[in-house]
Amino acid sequence: MRKIKSMMMGIALLAVTLTACGGKEQASAPSQNPETSAAVESQSQAVAASEETENTAAAQSESGPVPDKEEPKMAGNPEASAGKVLVVYYSASGHTGDVAEVIAEYTGGDLFELVPVEEYTSEDLNWRQEDSRVNREHEDESLQDIQLVSATVENFDSYDTVFIGYPIWWQNASWVVNSFVKENDFTGKTVIPFCTSTSSGFGDSGKNLEKMAGTGEWKDGERFGERPEKSEVTEWLDSLGL
Ligand SMILES: Cc1cc2nc3c(=O)[nH]c(=O)nc-3n(C[C@H](O)[C@H](O)[C@H](O)COP(=O)(O)O)c2cc1C
């Protein structure tokens, strides 16, 4: 009888745990990207983007693709052809950084964050403000040469595959990554761009960076929403067959 009672308790406890887990999953569902006309799209994206920037850390930690502690899928895998992997990224409000972490975890690669010497504040990123930093830089290309804390990676020569991540700004790669792309020699490396955006596609962002670099074997890139599920990122990585 006592045995039956304790089994019943066990089942009840399991049911409570499962219900709790289900609730958490719902809370972390990704936000929907608005489907709008091209003209309205750019504006609504940037509105959402700057609102996002104001929210940042709390929202990201709740609903971003939080990598868990798994063995890297590719690291130490003799069949993996990606070789040594570097994941370089710029992220103004954390979304691209979350994706970069998933890639680094999956590939067992090293992360390298591009940090502007003069970091962007929420005000700087506010495209709605006519005279904001991003608007001034967007209108005047000569202001897009952003100095980075470091644009060079230790032992860069030793990497075979370089992922490069950035947010989409005005349907293109954020210009913060430009100096890294221009200052490094990608000869002999596979380069795989990726980005996050509110709703714009990948567009020509990768091709434009490829031209800027002038070296490297650039692959087609991938665009993610602001808070993709971790599985979206790993499914893309699976599809690369690295
Ligand atoms: C200046 C600026 C311009 C943006 N332009 C676009 C755009 O053209 N299309 C779009 O879908 N999202 C746009 N966004 C939204 C960002 O691409 C999106 O929020 C991205 O996930 C931010 O990544 P991060 O958190 O790594 O910086 C823009 C954001 C900013 C700050």
The ligand as an ORCA input file, in Angstrom:
! r2SCAN-3c Opt
* xyz 0 1
  C      19.954     51.896    -37.384
  C      19.130     50.668    -37.559
  C      18.646     50.344    -38.798
  C      17.887     49.169    -38.970
  N      17.433     48.854    -40.220
  C      16.713     47.724    -40.395
  C      16.256     47.360    -41.691
  O      16.486     48.027    -42.690
  N      15.529     46.211    -41.794
  C      15.225     45.424    -40.706
  O      14.562     44.415    -40.868
  N      15.680     45.743    -39.474
  C      16.416     46.871    -39.299
  N      16.885     47.176    -38.047
  C      16.629     46.239    -36.947
  C      17.842     45.361    -36.641
  O      18.373     44.765    -37.821
  C      17.463     44.205    -35.687
  O      16.878     44.737    -34.541
  C      18.662     43.357    -35.341
  O      18.222     42.125    -34.828
  C      19.545     44.013    -34.319
  O      20.617     43.160    -34.041
  P      21.574     43.380    -32.805
  O      20.729     43.253    -31.568
  O      22.573     42.298    -32.916
  O      22.161     44.745    -32.940
  C      17.627     48.334    -37.862
  C      18.121     48.686    -36.612
  C      18.867     49.850    -36.450
  C      19.387     50.196    -35.094
*
